């Protein structure tokens, strides 16, 4: 039991230190919008965590800022902290970790934060526009702040962003509801046509529209194959996790990678769903305007392709909605594997039995004075019976000892009598032998005399 508890604590500590702390910046973006660098300075009275490279397991040092140590240039690089033990220590601000809990007594107003952010942005922009000599001189002064530029966004869409830029809002409350636009497909198609006409020098024709529909078709095929690949990987990880693998960290990293790939693939399919609706609506509008023909549309839909399926609106939407639901199911399965690889769940049956036992104890009546008296009487009767049993055992022991002594005496007497009888018999034999010998000698002597 102790070994199992230690294993659970070790798994939780590894997950906390290697996964939870590193993913806070990704999960809590609502409260942590400043990123890695922020112009907001630590304030007196704020409660923070203190990072220590030699921190004991399951222990985080926490303290309250009681004083700010300002240097000669006015920057705060060191603070004084009061620990729960009332000890006062000094630490640099780069080892302080603010709590995720709101602290109203030390939080700055939103207007001040916005003003400081604008001032920090202006200051950073101005510094970026300076010459290298000015930047080197400012760095030599030691007053410059770090310029942590934002990372470029990962392009999840395989198409040209300017060519397919459509402003929309998607919401999905359950697995059975499809993603929806804030505008209908006709309005989105009209806006896309207008934007394309403004940006390009040539109008959108039927051939160009069919080329873009082929791109959506090929991306649907690729995403479907990726979903099947991820499904096989998840099945292999489930078997590996059920076999009590010796490397849960490898399983955790692999399932995290699979979840990220599934989320990216799901976003791609949602983009294909909305984009396909817009392009097919444009095709319908072009047919109504006389720019395209129904025969051209039918021949395009039924054209033979490598995927061996037709390219039309109903088929593509059906495949996309099914695959989106499939991706969400796989994400939930992968999340369960990710959770179970570090958490050992107790037996549900033992928990139910414990709860039932506690419930029965609570429902049982409380002991009264009569009940206590009854218990005392029962204990007294039990003691009397035990004393009687002890006396009976003692009497039985004495009787057994007497019987054993009588039996022993009888055996001794029998042995003495047998010994006497044996001795008498041997003496009788000896006397008979002597008599026979004497008689034989007498006879021999008589015979000798007679012969002479």
VOPAGU-2260 file (C-alpha; in pm, 1 decimal, decimal comma):
REM VOPAGU-2260
SITE   aa  ch    i         X         Y         Z
SITE  UNK   A    0       0,0       0,0       0,0
SITE  UNK   A    1     282,2     239,7      86,5
SITE  UNK   A    2     462,0     158,2    -238,0
SITE  UNK   A    3     145,5     226,1    -440,7
SITE  UNK   A    4      96,2     561,8    -264,6
SITE  UNK   A    5     455,5     662,1    -341,0
SITE  UNK   A    6     407,4     572,7    -707,9
SITE  UNK   A    7      90,2     784,1    -728,6
SITE  UNK   A    8     264,5    1081,6    -564,4
SITE  UNK   A    9     562,0    1050,2    -802,5
SITE  UNK   A   10     333,1    1038,4   -1106,8
SITE  UNK   A   11     139,8    1344,1    -989,6
SITE  UNK   A   12     460,0    1537,9    -915,0
SITE  UNK   A   13     607,1    1457,0   -1257,8
SITE  UNK   A   14     285,4    1563,6   -1433,3
SITE  UNK   A   15     267,6    1883,2   -1225,9
SITE  UNK   A   16     627,2    1990,0   -1284,7
SITE  UNK   A   17     668,2    1884,2   -1649,1
SITE  UNK   A   18     320,8    1939,3   -1795,8
SITE  UNK   A   19      95,7    2158,7   -1583,6
SITE  UNK   A   20     342,1    2439,8   -1519,6
SITE  UNK   A   21     452,0    2448,1   -1883,2
SITE  UNK   A   22      94,4    2460,2   -2014,4
SITE  UNK   A   23     -33,4    2740,8   -1791,3
SITE  UNK   A   24      51,6    2999,1   -2055,7
SITE  UNK   A   25    -154,9    2806,5   -2309,7
SITE  UNK   A   26    -457,4    2728,3   -2090,9
SITE  UNK   A   27    -503,3    3047,3   -1885,9
SITE  UNK   A   28    -488,6    3305,9   -2161,6
SITE  UNK   A   29    -789,5    3490,4   -2024,3
SITE  UNK   A   30    -605,5    3602,7   -1712,2
SITE  UNK   A   31    -248,6    3587,3   -1848,4
SITE  UNK   A   32    -260,5    3810,2   -2156,9
SITE  UNK   A   33      69,1    3986,4   -2102,2
SITE  UNK   A   34     283,8    3696,4   -2228,9
SITE  UNK   A   35     638,5    3643,8   -2111,2
SITE  UNK   A   36     718,0    4014,2   -2063,7
SITE  UNK   A   37     490,9    4274,5   -1907,1
SITE  UNK   A   38     538,0    4635,1   -1794,0
SITE  UNK   A   39     344,1    4560,8   -1475,3
SITE  UNK   A   40     575,8    4560,9   -1175,3
SITE  UNK   A   41     540,2    4364,5    -849,9
SITE  UNK   A   42     347,9    4547,5    -582,8
SITE  UNK   A   43     364,5    4554,7    -207,5
SITE  UNK   A   44     121,7    4311,1     -47,9
SITE  UNK   A   45     104,6    4075,6    -345,8
SITE  UNK   A   46     123,8    3699,9    -270,9
SITE  UNK   A   47     358,5    3510,1    -503,5
SITE  UNK   A   48     529,4    3173,3    -538,5
SITE  UNK   A   49     909,2    3153,9    -518,4
SITE  UNK   A   50    1088,0    2926,1    -762,8
SITE  UNK   A   51    1383,0    2736,4    -616,5
SITE  UNK   A   52    1608,1    2496,8    -819,1
SITE  UNK   A   53    1654,6    2279,7    -508,5
SITE  UNK   A   54    1288,6    2272,2    -412,6
SITE  UNK   A   55    1170,3    1978,9    -202,6
SITE  UNK   A   56     910,5    1749,4    -354,3
SITE  UNK   A   57     542,7    1842,0    -300,6
SITE  UNK   A   58     648,5    2177,6    -156,4
SITE  UNK   A   59     627,2    2529,8    -302,1
SITE  UNK   A   60     762,3    2828,0    -116,3
SITE  UNK   A   61     506,6    3109,5     -92,9
SITE  UNK   A   62     545,2    3460,9      40,6
SITE  UNK   A   63     402,4    3811,9      50,8
SITE  UNK   A   64     589,6    4113,5     -87,7
SITE  UNK   A   65     653,6    4360,5     194,4
SITE  UNK   A   66     908,2    4593,6      31,6
SITE  UNK   A   67    1042,8    4675,9    -316,1
SITE  UNK   A   68    1414,9    4727,7    -362,0
SITE  UNK   A   69    1457,9    5004,9    -620,0
SITE  UNK   A   70    1799,9    5042,8    -781,5
SITE  UNK   A   71    1969,1    5368,9    -884,1
SITE  UNK   A   72    1796,4    5375,1   -1225,1
SITE  UNK   A   73    1451,6    5335,9   -1064,1
SITE  UNK   A   74    1391,4    4978,3   -1178,9
SITE  UNK   A   75    1274,4    4710,8    -933,1
SITE  UNK   A   76    1507,0    4411,6    -950,8
SITE  UNK   A   77    1474,7    4273,4    -597,1
SITE  UNK   A   78    1194,2    4244,2    -342,3
SITE  UNK   A   79    1163,2    4149,8      22,8
SITE  UNK   A   80     928,9    3860,4      99,0
SITE  UNK   A   81     770,9    3752,1     424,8
SITE  UNK   A   82     726,0    3374,7     447,6
SITE  UNK   A   83     451,0    3199,6     647,0
SITE  UNK   A   84     712,3    3139,6     919,9
SITE  UNK   A   85     754,6    3521,0     953,0
SITE  UNK   A   86    1105,7    3501,2     813,7
SITE  UNK   A   87    1203,0    3777,2     572,5
SITE  UNK   A   88    1407,6    3692,4     261,6
SITE  UNK   A   89    1524,9    3883,2     -46,7
SITE  UNK   A   90    1474,4    3743,3    -396,4
SITE  UNK   A   91    1506,6    3879,3    -754,7
SITE  UNK   A   92    1183,1    3931,7    -943,0
SITE  UNK   A   93    1269,0    3673,7   -1211,7
SITE  UNK   A   94    1211,4    3386,5    -963,6
SITE  UNK   A   95     867,8    3511,8    -856,5
SITE  UNK   A   96     559,5    3340,6    -998,0
SITE  UNK   A   97     229,5    3530,6    -953,6
SITE  UNK   A   98     -69,3    3330,3    -836,5
SITE  UNK   A   99    -354,5    3259,6   -1076,2
SITE  UNK   A  100    -605,3    3368,5    -811,9
SITE  UNK   A  101    -728,0    3729,6    -841,7
SITE  UNK   A  102    -585,2    3970,3    -586,4
SITE  UNK   A  103    -813,5    4271,7    -577,2
SITE  UNK   A  104    -613,6    4457,9    -317,0
SITE  UNK   A  105    -303,6    4479,9    -537,4
SITE  UNK   A  106    -448,6    4460,8    -888,8
SITE  UNK   A  107    -405,5    4767,0   -1106,1
SITE  UNK   A  108    -705,7    4927,6   -1277,4
SITE  UNK   A  109    -767,6    4831,2   -1639,2
SITE  UNK   A  110    -708,0    5188,1   -1760,3
SITE  UNK   A  111    -364,9    5200,5   -1596,3
SITE  UNK   A  112    -269,4    4861,1   -1739,3
SITE  UNK   A  113    -383,1    4964,5   -2087,2
SITE  UNK   A  114    -187,7    5290,4   -2061,3
SITE  UNK   A  115     124,8    5109,4   -1943,9
SITE  UNK   A  116      87,0    4853,4   -2226,1
SITE  UNK   A  117      57,9    5132,1   -2486,9
SITE  UNK   A  118     357,0    5310,2   -2339,4
SITE  UNK   A  119     556,7    4986,0   -2338,3
SITE  UNK   A  120     459,0    4917,2   -2703,8
SITE  UNK   A  121     554,0    5270,5   -2810,5
SITE  UNK   A  122     882,9    5245,2   -2626,5
SITE  UNK   A  123     961,0    4909,3   -2790,6
SITE  UNK   A  124     869,2    5038,4   -3140,0
SITE  UNK   A  125    1086,6    5345,0   -3095,3
SITE  UNK   A  126    1378,4    5132,0   -2979,9
SITE  UNK   A  127    1341,1    4900,6   -3282,4
SITE  UNK   A  128    1362,2    5203,7   -3515,5
SITE  UNK   A  129    1693,0    5322,3   -3366,6
SITE  UNK   A  130    2027,7    5263,2   -3529,4
SITE  UNK   A  131    2247,1    4972,2   -3419,8
SITE  UNK   A  132    2487,1    5217,5   -3257,2
SITE  UNK   A  133    2207,8    5368,9   -3047,0
SITE  UNK   A  134    2080,3    5024,6   -2951,9
SITE  UNK   A  135    2427,9    4912,9   -2845,4
SITE  UNK   A  136    2470,5    5228,1   -2640,5
SITE  UNK   A  137    2134,3    5171,0   -2468,1
SITE  UNK   A  138    2223,9    4808,5   -2395,5
SITE  UNK   A  139    2551,9    4923,5   -2246,8
SITE  UNK   A  140    2358,8    5152,2   -2009,3
SITE  UNK   A  141    2169,1    4850,4   -1873,5
SITE  UNK   A  142    1826,9    5027,2   -1884,3
SITE  UNK   A  143    1681,3    4842,3   -2188,3
SITE  UNK   A  144    1402,3    4586,7   -2148,9
SITE  UNK   A  145    1382,0    4255,9   -2328,4
SITE  UNK   A  146    1201,5    4264,4   -2662,9
SITE  UNK   A  147    1017,3    3931,7   -2674,1
SITE  UNK   A  148     847,0    3936,4   -3011,3
SITE  UNK   A  149     536,3    3728,1   -3067,8
SITE  UNK   A  150     570,1    3403,8   -3255,5
SITE  UNK   A  151     408,1    3390,0   -3601,0
SITE  UNK   A  152      73,0    3213,2   -3613,3
SITE  UNK   A  153      76,9    2858,9   -3751,9
SITE  UNK   A  154    -115,8    2852,3   -4085,2
SITE  UNK   A  155    -370,1    2572,2   -4045,9
SITE  UNK   A  156    -534,0    2643,7   -4381,6
SITE  UNK   A  157    -351,4    2506,9   -4692,6
SITE  UNK   A  158    -481,0    2789,1   -4912,6
SITE  UNK   A  159    -381,7    3148,2   -4968,3
SITE  UNK   A  160    -515,5    3346,2   -4670,7
SITE  UNK   A  161    -577,3    3663,6   -4872,9
SITE  UNK   A  162    -762,1    3464,1   -5134,7
SITE  UNK   A  163    -995,7    3290,9   -4888,3
SITE  UNK   A  164   -1031,3    3552,7   -4613,4
SITE  UNK   A  165   -1387,4    3535,5   -4474,5
SITE  UNK   A  166   -1493,8    3680,4   -4138,6
SITE  UNK   A  167   -1716,8    3428,8   -3959,9
SITE  UNK   A  168   -1800,3    3299,3   -3612,6
SITE  UNK   A  169   -1828,2    2928,0   -3543,6
SITE  UNK   A  170   -1991,0    2761,0   -3245,4
SITE  UNK   A  171   -2038,8    2394,9   -3164,0
SITE  UNK   A  172   -2228,4    2301,6   -2845,8
SITE  UNK   A  173   -2248,8    1925,7   -2907,1
SITE  UNK   A  174   -2110,8    1657,9   -3134,2
SITE  UNK   A  175   -2434,6    1637,0   -3333,4
SITE  UNK   A  176   -2447,9    2008,0   -3422,4
SITE  UNK   A  177   -2255,1    2119,7   -3727,1
SITE  UNK   A  178   -2041,3    2436,7   -3727,0
SITE  UNK   A  179   -2241,0    2739,6   -3828,9
SITE  UNK   A  180   -2165,2    3082,3   -3976,9
SITE  UNK   A  181   -2271,7    3413,3   -3833,6
SITE  UNK   A  182   -2387,8    3488,4   -4191,7
SITE  UNK   A  183   -2552,7    3255,2   -4442,3
SITE  UNK   A  184   -2367,7    3098,8   -4734,6
SITE  UNK   A  185   -2514,0    3340,4   -4991,3
SITE  UNK   A  186   -2394,7    3652,4   -4807,9
SITE  UNK   A  187   -2051,1    3500,3   -4753,5
SITE  UNK   A  188   -2029,5    3404,0   -5123,0
SITE  UNK   A  189   -2125,8    3756,3   -5235,2
SITE  UNK   A  190   -1866,8    3914,6   -5003,8
SITE  UNK   A  191   -1598,8    3672,4   -5127,2
SITE  UNK   A  192   -1678,4    3751,2   -5491,4
SITE  UNK   A  193   -1659,2    4126,0   -5420,8
SITE  UNK   A  194   -1328,9    4093,1   -5239,3
SITE  UNK   A  195   -1183,5    3882,1   -5521,8
SITE  UNK   A  196   -1299,9    4130,1   -5782,7
SITE  UNK   A  197   -1131,8    4413,7   -5593,5
SITE  UNK   A  198    -801,2    4234,0   -5541,1
SITE  UNK   A  199    -762,2    4056,7   -5876,3
SITE  UNK   A  200    -748,9    4216,5   -6218,5
SITE  UNK   A  201    -949,1    3937,9   -6390,6
SITE  UNK   A  202   -1302,8    3817,8   -6297,8
SITE  UNK   A  203   -1370,9    3479,2   -6136,8
SITE  UNK   A  204   -1463,2    3223,4   -6404,5
SITE  UNK   A  205   -1594,3    2866,6   -6390,2
SITE  UNK   A  206   -1254,6    2706,3   -6448,9
SITE  UNK   A  207   -1092,3    2893,6   -6160,5
SITE  UNK   A  208   -1382,0    2802,9   -5930,1
SITE  UNK   A  209   -1349,5    2433,3   -6021,5
SITE  UNK   A  210    -977,1    2448,3   -5946,1
SITE  UNK   A  211   -1049,0    2580,0   -5595,6
SITE  UNK   A  212   -1314,2    2312,6   -5538,3
SITE  UNK   A  213   -1057,0    2048,4   -5637,3
SITE  UNK   A  214    -820,9    2185,4   -5370,8
SITE  UNK   A  215   -1095,2    2147,0   -5107,5
SITE  UNK   A  216   -1167,9    1795,3   -5235,9
SITE  UNK   A  217    -801,9    1688,8   -5211,4
SITE  UNK   A  218    -770,7    1835,0   -4861,0
SITE  UNK   A  219   -1077,3    1637,6   -4745,8
SITE  UNK   A  220    -913,7    1317,6   -4875,5
SITE  UNK   A  221    -587,4    1397,1   -4696,8
SITE  UNK   A  222    -759,3    1482,5   -4368,1
SITE  UNK   A  223    -964,1    1159,6   -4379,4
SITE  UNK   A  224    -646,2     955,3   -4421,8
SITE  UNK   A  225    -484,3    1146,5   -4132,3
SITE  UNK   A  226    -783,0    1063,8   -3909,0
SITE  UNK   A  227    -743,6     691,2   -3982,0
SITE  UNK   A  228    -371,0     710,6   -3906,2
SITE  UNK   A  229    -438,0     882,3   -3573,3
SITE  UNK   A  230    -700,7     618,9   -3488,8
SITE  UNK   A  231    -447,1     337,3   -3531,6
SITE  UNK   A  232    -191,8     526,6   -3319,5
SITE  UNK   A  233    -445,6     578,1   -3041,8
SITE  UNK   A  234    -531,6     205,9   -3046,9
SITE  UNK   A  235    -162,3     116,4   -3015,5
SITE  UNK   A  236    -118,6     361,3   -2725,3
SITE  UNK   A  237    -423,1     214,6   -2549,2
SITE  UNK   A  238    -273,2    -134,2   -2569,8
SITE  UNK   A  239      61,6      -3,2   -2449,7
SITE  UNK   A  240    -101,2     173,7   -2155,8
SITE  UNK   A  241    -304,0    -135,5   -2058,0
SITE  UNK   A  242      14,5    -346,8   -2057,2
SITE  UNK   A  243     155,6    -143,2   -1761,9
SITE  UNK   A  244     432,9      18,5   -1960,9
SITE  UNK   A  245     753,4     103,1   -1777,4
SITE  UNK   A  246     776,9     438,8   -1955,7
SITE  UNK   A  247     455,1     635,3   -1890,2
SITE  UNK   A  248     634,2     956,1   -1987,7
SITE  UNK   A  249     678,7     829,7   -2345,2
SITE  UNK   A  250     310,8     735,7   -2361,7
SITE  UNK   A  251     215,2    1078,9   -2228,8
SITE  UNK   A  252     431,4    1262,6   -2484,5
SITE  UNK   A  253     304,5    1049,0   -2772,1
SITE  UNK   A  254     -62,3    1097,2   -2680,2
SITE  UNK   A  255      -7,3    1472,5   -2640,7
SITE  UNK   A  256     132,3    1484,8   -2993,6
SITE  UNK   A  257    -165,2    1283,8   -3123,8
SITE  UNK   A  258    -413,7    1517,4   -2955,6
SITE  UNK   A  259    -245,2    1822,3   -3108,7
SITE  UNK   A  260    -250,8    1663,3   -3456,1
SITE  UNK   A  261    -619,6    1570,7   -3416,5
SITE  UNK   A  262    -711,4    1924,3   -3317,3
SITE  UNK   A  263    -526,1    2065,3   -3619,2
SITE  UNK   A  264    -698,0    1816,0   -3851,3
SITE  UNK   A  265   -1036,0    1900,9   -3701,5
SITE  UNK   A  266    -976,5    2271,9   -3763,8
SITE  UNK   A  267    -880,3    2196,7   -4122,0
SITE  UNK   A  268   -1202,5    2001,8   -4179,6
SITE  UNK   A  269   -1412,6    2280,3   -4027,3
SITE  UNK   A  270   -1240,8    2528,1   -4261,5
SITE  UNK   A  271   -1309,4    2295,4   -4556,7
SITE  UNK   A  272   -1675,9    2270,2   -4450,9
SITE  UNK   A  273   -1731,7    2646,9   -4445,2
SITE  UNK   A  274   -1519,0    2714,4   -4752,6
SITE  UNK   A  275   -1689,5    2440,9   -4954,7
SITE  UNK   A  276   -2034,8    2582,6   -4874,9
SITE  UNK   A  277   -1921,9    2925,8   -4991,7
SITE  UNK   A  278   -1765,2    2798,9   -5316,1
SITE  UNK   A  279   -2066,6    2583,4   -5408,5
SITE  UNK   A  280   -2294,5    2880,0   -5338,0
SITE  UNK   A  281   -2078,6    3090,3   -5570,5
SITE  UNK   A  282   -2119,5    2815,7   -5832,8
SITE  UNK   A  283   -2498,8    2837,5   -5794,7
SITE  UNK   A  284   -2494,0    3216,6   -5826,4
SITE  UNK   A  285   -2275,8    3193,9   -6137,5
SITE  UNK   A  286   -2522,2    2948,9   -6295,6
SITE  UNK   A  287   -2812,6    3184,2   -6219,0
SITE  UNK   A  288   -2616,3    3474,3   -6369,0
SITE  UNK   A  289   -2538,1    3273,0   -6683,7
SITE  UNK   A  290   -2161,0    3270,7   -6629,5
SITE  UNK   A  291   -2157,7    2890,4   -6571,9
SITE  UNK   A  292   -2374,2    2602,8   -6694,6
SITE  UNK   A  293   -2545,3    2308,1   -6526,4
SITE  UNK   A  294   -2386,9    2061,8   -6768,7
SITE  UNK   A  295   -2040,5    2186,1   -6678,1
SITE  UNK   A  296   -2121,4    2149,6   -6310,1
SITE  UNK   A  297   -2249,8    1791,6   -6356,6
SITE  UNK   A  298   -1948,1    1687,6   -6561,0
SITE  UNK   A  299   -1718,5    1838,3   -6296,8
SITE  UNK   A  300   -1895,5    1654,9   -6013,4
SITE  UNK   A  301   -1889,3    1313,3   -6186,0
SITE  UNK   A  302   -1532,8    1340,2   -6320,7
SITE  UNK   A  303   -1327,4    1027,6   -6222,2
SITE  UNK   A  304   -1076,7    1091,6   -5944,5
SITE  UNK   A  305    -823,5     889,9   -5741,5
SITE  UNK   A  306   -1041,7     897,6   -5427,7
SITE  UNK   A  307   -1322,7     724,4   -5628,1
SITE  UNK   A  308   -1601,3     950,5   -5506,6
SITE  UNK   A  309   -1790,9    1238,6   -5662,5
SITE  UNK   A  310   -1716,1    1599,3   -5576,0
SITE  UNK   A  311   -2044,2    1762,2   -5479,3
SITE  UNK   A  312   -2176,6    1965,3   -5186,2
SITE  UNK   A  313   -2388,9    1696,1   -5016,7
SITE  UNK   A  314   -2119,1    1424,2   -5026,7
SITE  UNK   A  315   -1844,1    1655,1   -4900,7
SITE  UNK   A  316   -2057,4    1794,0   -4615,3
SITE  UNK   A  317   -2164,9    1445,2   -4506,7
SITE  UNK   A  318   -1804,7    1322,6   -4500,3
SITE  UNK   A  319   -1680,8    1632,2   -4318,8
SITE  UNK   A  320   -1948,8    1622,3   -4047,0
SITE  UNK   A  321   -1891,1    1251,3   -3983,6
SITE  UNK   A  322   -1515,3    1296,5   -3972,3
SITE  UNK   A  323   -1544,1    1595,9   -3735,7
SITE  UNK   A  324   -1752,1    1384,4   -3496,0
SITE  UNK   A  325   -1500,8    1102,2   -3536,3
SITE  UNK   A  326   -1213,4    1340,4   -3456,7
SITE  UNK   A  327   -1389,3    1462,4   -3141,0
SITE  UNK   A  328   -1442,7    1102,4   -3025,3
SITE  UNK   A  329   -1075,5    1025,9   -3085,2
SITE  UNK   A  330    -974,3    1338,0   -2892,6
SITE  UNK   A  331   -1184,6    1227,1   -2595,6
SITE  UNK   A  332   -1028,6     877,4   -2607,8
SITE  UNK   A  333    -679,5    1023,2   -2629,3
SITE  UNK   A  334    -753,0    1258,2   -2338,7
SITE  UNK   A  335    -862,8     959,3   -2129,1
SITE  UNK   A  336    -534,6     782,0   -2209,0
SITE  UNK   A  337    -342,4    1098,2   -2119,1
SITE  UNK   A  338    -519,8    1117,8   -1785,2
SITE  UNK   A  339    -499,0     747,2   -1701,2
SITE  UNK   A  340    -126,6     728,4   -1779,9
SITE  UNK   A  341     -51,5     935,9   -1468,7
SITE  UNK   A  342    -350,9     879,8   -1242,5
SITE  UNK   A  343    -436,7     548,8   -1075,9
SITE  UNK   A  344    -809,6     528,4   -1009,4
SITE  UNK   A  345    -915,9     339,7    -694,2
SITE  UNK   A  346   -1145,9      41,3    -709,4
SITE  UNK   A  347   -1507,5     159,2    -736,4
SITE  UNK   A  348   -1632,8    -146,2    -549,0
SITE  UNK   A  349   -1414,4     -76,2    -245,3
SITE  UNK   A  350   -1526,5     287,3    -242,8
SITE  UNK   A  351   -1893,2     180,6    -255,4
SITE  UNK   A  352   -1842,6     -65,5      29,4
SITE  UNK   A  353   -1673,0     198,5     242,6
SITE  UNK   A  354   -1953,6     446,8     179,0
SITE  UNK   A  355   -2218,2     187,5     263,7
SITE  UNK   A  356   -2038,5      98,1     585,5
SITE  UNK   A  357   -2016,9     464,6     684,5
SITE  UNK   A  358   -2385,9     512,8     601,2
SITE  UNK   A  359   -2485,3     214,8     816,5
SITE  UNK   A  360   -2277,8     347,9    1103,6
SITE  UNK   A  361   -2448,7     685,8    1075,0
SITE  UNK   A  362   -2795,1     531,9    1062,6
SITE  UNK   A  363   -2739,0     303,4    1362,2
SITE  UNK   A  364   -2895,8     434,2    1691,3
SITE  UNK   A  365   -2671,3     601,0    1940,5
SITE  UNK   A  366   -2596,3     403,1    2261,7
SITE  UNK   A  367   -2812,9     499,7    2562,4
SITE  UNK   A  368   -2769,2     431,8    2939,0
SITE  UNK   A  369   -2987,6     118,7    2923,7
SITE  UNK   A  370   -2778,5      -8,8    2637,4
SITE  UNK   A  371   -2459,9      51,1    2838,7
SITE  UNK   A  372   -2605,1    -134,3    3141,6
SITE  UNK   A  373   -2705,3    -424,5    2920,0
SITE  UNK   A  374   -2357,2    -443,2    2776,8
SITE  UNK   A  375   -2206,2    -442,7    3127,4
SITE  UNK   A  376   -2434,5    -730,1    3233,4
SITE  UNK   A  377   -2336,4    -927,6    2927,1
SITE  UNK   A  378   -1970,2    -871,1    3003,8
SITE  UNK   A  379   -2020,9    -988,0    3366,4
SITE  UNK   A  380   -2201,3   -1302,3    3251,3
SITE  UNK   A  381   -1923,5   -1366,7    3004,0
SITE  UNK   A  382   -1661,2   -1334,5    3278,6
SITE  UNK   A  383   -1855,8   -1578,9    3502,6
SITE  UNK   A  384   -1876,2   -1831,6    3225,1
SITE  UNK   A  385   -1504,1   -1796,2    3157,7
SITE  UNK   A  386   -1422,0   -1853,2    3528,7
SITE  UNK   A  387   -1644,0   -2167,9    3534,7
SITE  UNK   A  388   -1473,0   -2297,0    3223,8
SITE  UNK   A  389   -1132,7   -2238,8    3385,7
SITE  UNK   A  390   -1240,1   -2436,6    3698,5
SITE  UNK   A  391   -1370,9   -2718,8    3483,1
SITE  UNK   A  392   -1045,7   -2730,3    3291,7
SITE  UNK   A  393    -846,6   -2743,5    3616,6
SITE  UNK   A  394   -1057,1   -3034,1    3750,8
SITE  UNK   A  395   -1021,4   -3220,1    3422,1
SITE  UNK   A  396    -645,9   -3166,4    3436,7
SITE  UNK   A  397    -622,6   -3307,3    3790,9
SITE  UNK   A  398    -830,9   -3613,2    3698,0
SITE  UNK   A  399    -613,6   -3669,9    3397,1
SITE  UNK   A  400    -300,1   -3649,8    3610,6
SITE  UNK   A  401    -441,2   -3906,0    3859,2
SITE  UNK   A  402    -532,9   -4143,6    3578,9
SITE  UNK   A  403    -185,1   -4108,8    3431,9
SITE  UNK   A  404     -23,3   -4178,2    3771,2
SITE  UNK   A  405    -238,6   -4492,3    3827,7
SITE  UNK   A  406    -156,2   -4617,2    3478,9
SITE  UNK   A  407     212,6   -4556,8    3536,7
SITE  UNK   A  408     209,0   -4748,9    3868,7
SITE  UNK   A  409      27,9   -5039,0    3705,4
SITE  UNK   A  410     284,5   -5056,1    3430,9
SITE  UNK   A  411     569,4   -5050,4    3683,3
SITE  UNK   A  412     411,5   -5338,0    3885,0
SITE  UNK   A  413     362,1   -5540,1    3569,9
SITE  UNK   A  414     725,2   -5489,9    3475,8
SITE  UNK   A  415     841,7   -5599,8    3826,1
SITE  UNK   A  416     629,0   -5916,9    3812,7
SITE  UNK   A  417     749,6   -6004,4    3466,9
SITE  UNK   A  418    1110,8   -5957,3    3577,1
SITE  UNK   A  419    1060,4   -6187,6    3881,6
SITE  UNK   A  420     899,3   -6455,9    3668,9
SITE  UNK   A  421    1183,3   -6446,8    3420,9
SITE  UNK   A  422    1442,8   -6475,7    3700,5
SITE  UNK   A  423    1260,1   -6774,0    3859,4
SITE  UNK   A  424    1240,5   -6948,4    3525,8
SITE  UNK   A  425    1611,2   -6894,8    3462,6
SITE  UNK   A  426    1696,3   -7031,2    3812,3
SITE  UNK   A  427    1480,6   -7340,3    3748,1
SITE  UNK   A  428    1659,7   -7403,1    3420,8
SITE  UNK   A  429    1997,2   -7367,7    3590,9
SITE  UNK   A  430    1902,3   -7621,5    3863,6
SITE  UNK   A  431    1776,0   -7868,7    3602,8
SITE  UNK   A  432    2099,7   -7829,3    3406,1
SITE  UNK   A  433    2310,4   -7893,1    3718,9
SITE  UNK   A  434    2107,0   -8202,2    3803,1
SITE  UNK   A  435    2143,0   -8339,3    3454,1
SITE  UNK   A  436    2516,3   -8277,3    3461,6
SITE  UNK   A  437    2558,8   -8452,1    3796,6
SITE  UNK   A  438    2356,1   -8747,7    3682,6
SITE  UNK   A  439    2560,0   -8775,9    3365,6
SITE  UNK   A  440    2891,4   -8773,0    3555,2
SITE  UNK   A  441    2768,6   -9036,3    3800,4
SITE  UNK   A  442    2654,0   -9260,4    3521,0
SITE  UNK   A  443    2980,6   -9225,9    3334,9
SITE  UNK   A  444    3186,8   -9310,5    3642,4
SITE  UNK   A  445    2969,0   -9616,4    3708,9
SITE  UNK   A  446    3015,0   -9737,3    3355,8
SITE  UNK   A  447    3387,1   -9696,0    3377,8
SITE  UNK   A  448    3410,2   -9893,3    3703,2
SITE  UNK   A  449    3191,1  -10171,2    3569,3
SITE  UNK   A  450    3406,8  -10207,4    3259,6
SITE  UNK   A  451    3715,7  -10253,6    3465,1
